[in-house]
């Protein structure tokens, strides 16, 4: 018998594997939180599958999402990234990745970790929604509005409320698996 999955991932093996193993799993380590933050910012205005298909290219291009290294990128490195056909070559998003790495480090210094900061918005516990159909999931919420505003105040870029909500879903701050999905109770 096949497992029931959220409808958004069905029919694509890469999407299904991401859904089955990663999406909605609570992430508390800063390295993974940064990776998802960067991938979500590149996704702005595009489909997630586009970013997912380029994920390994992003890892290679951005030093395995090492925010300490990315914060030190100079114009030559930025120009090199903008010539890389394996990633999304958006100048504003590439530059935002460098400034977001710097802001990420600043948040770590202030809060001890980015995880402490971001999970503080949900008191360290995932919000468990009860969606019957993924199409009923919101694009943003008052909480994602609040987090977005705070991130922007701290110097982050491309972190609008919709991007922030997608990050919350991906990193398990909110469980938006359909209630009939086999992952709903697992995450």
C-alpha positions in Angstrom: 0.0 0.0 0.0 1.3 3.4 -0.9 1.8 6.0 1.7 -0.4 9.1 1.4 1.7 12.2 0.9 0.9 15.9 0.7 -0.3 16.7 -2.7 2.3 19.3 -3.6 5.1 16.8 -3.9 3.5 13.9 -5.7 4.8 12.8 -9.0 8.4 14.0 -8.8 10.9 11.7 -7.0 13.2 14.6 -5.9 10.2 16.4 -4.4 8.9 13.2 -2.8 12.3 12.4 -1.2 12.5 16.0 0.1 9.0 15.8 1.5 9.6 12.4 3.1 12.9 13.1 4.7 13.3 16.9 5.3 10.2 19.1 4.9 8.7 20.0 8.2 11.3 18.2 10.4 12.2 20.6 13.2 15.7 21.9 12.5 17.6 23.4 15.4 21.2 23.5 14.1 22.4 26.8 12.7 24.2 25.3 9.6 21.0 23.8 8.3 18.9 26.8 9.3 21.2 29.0 7.3 21.1 26.7 4.2 17.3 26.7 4.2 17.3 30.5 4.7 19.5 31.0 1.7 17.6 28.5 -0.5 14.3 30.1 0.5 15.6 33.6 -0.4 16.7 32.3 -3.9 13.2 30.7 -4.3 11.5 34.1 -3.9 9.4 34.4 -7.1 10.2 30.9 -8.3 9.0 27.4 -7.6 10.7 25.4 -4.9 11.4 22.5 -7.3 13.6 24.9 -9.3 15.7 25.6 -6.2 15.7 21.9 -5.1 17.0 20.8 -8.5 19.9 23.2 -8.1 20.6 22.5 -4.4 23.8 20.7 -4.9 25.1 23.4 -7.3 24.3 26.0 -4.6 26.2 23.9 -2.0 29.2 23.8 -4.3 29.0 27.4 -5.3 28.5 28.8 -1.8 31.1 26.8 0.1 28.6 24.3 1.5 26.6 27.2 2.9 29.4 28.1 5.3 28.2 31.5 6.5 31.6 32.4 8.0 33.1 32.1 4.5 30.2 33.7 2.7 30.3 36.8 5.0 33.8 37.4 3.6 33.0 37.1 -0.1 34.4 39.9 -2.1 33.3 41.3 -5.5 35.4 38.8 -7.4 33.7 35.9 -5.7 30.3 37.6 -6.3 31.1 38.1 -10.0 32.2 34.4 -10.2 28.8 33.3 -8.7 26.9 35.5 -11.2 28.7 33.6 -14.0 27.8 30.2 -12.5 25.0 28.6 -14.7 24.3 26.0 -12.0 22.7 28.4 -9.6 20.0 31.2 -9.9 22.1 34.1 -11.1 20.2 37.0 -9.6 22.6 39.8 -8.6 20.3 41.1 -5.8 19.9 37.6 -4.3 23.6 36.7 -4.5 24.5 40.0 -2.8 21.7 39.4 -0.3 23.3 36.0 0.6 26.5 37.8 1.6 24.7 40.4 3.7 22.5 37.7 5.2 25.6 35.7 6.3 26.8 38.8 8.1 23.4 39.4 9.7 23.2 35.7 10.6 26.5 35.9 12.5 25.4 39.1 14.3 22.2 37.3 15.4 24.4 34.4 16.7 26.5 36.8 18.7 23.4 38.4 20.2 21.4 35.3 21.0 24.1 32.6 21.3 22.7 30.9 18.2 20.4 31.7 15.3 18.3 28.7 16.4 17.7 30.3 19.8 16.6 33.5 18.1 14.3 32.0 15.4 12.8 29.2 17.6 12.1 31.8 20.3 9.3 33.1 18.1 7.4 29.8 18.7 8.7 29.1 22.2 10.9 26.3 20.9 7.9 24.1 19.9 6.4 23.6 16.4 3.0 25.0 15.6 0.9 22.0 14.5 -1.7 23.0 11.9 -4.6 20.7 10.7 -4.7 21.1 7.0 -6.8 18.6 5.1 -5.4 19.9 1.8 -2.1 21.6 1.2 -3.8 24.2 -1.0 -5.4 25.6 2.2 -2.0 26.4 3.8 -1.5 30.1 4.1 1.3 31.9 2.2 2.0 33.9 5.3 0.7 34.6 8.8 0.8 37.4 11.4 3.7 35.5 13.0 5.7 35.3 9.7 4.9 39.0 9.3 6.5 39.6 12.7 9.5 37.5 12.1 10.0 39.1 8.6 9.9 42.6 10.1 12.4 41.6 12.8 14.8 40.0 10.3 14.7 43.0 8.1 15.4 45.3 11.0 18.5 43.1 11.7 19.7 43.6 8.1 18.4 40.5 6.3 17.3 40.8 2.7 14.8 38.8 0.7 13.0 37.8 3.8 9.4 38.9 3.2 6.6 37.2 5.1 6.0 34.6 2.4 9.7 33.6 2.3 9.8 33.5 6.1 6.6 31.3 6.2 8.2 28.9 3.7 11.3 28.7 5.9 9.1 28.0 8.9 7.4 25.1 7.1 10.7 23.7 5.8 12.4 23.8 9.1 9.5 22.5 11.1 8.6 25.6 13.0 5.2 25.0 11.6 3.8 21.6 10.7 1.8 22.1 7.5 1.7 18.4 6.4 -1.8 17.4 5.5 -3.4 15.6 8.4 -3.8 12.5 6.1 -0.1 12.5 5.2 2.1 9.8 6.7 4.6 12.5 7.8 2.0 14.6 9.8 2.4 12.7 13.1 6.1 11.8 12.4 7.5 15.3 12.4 
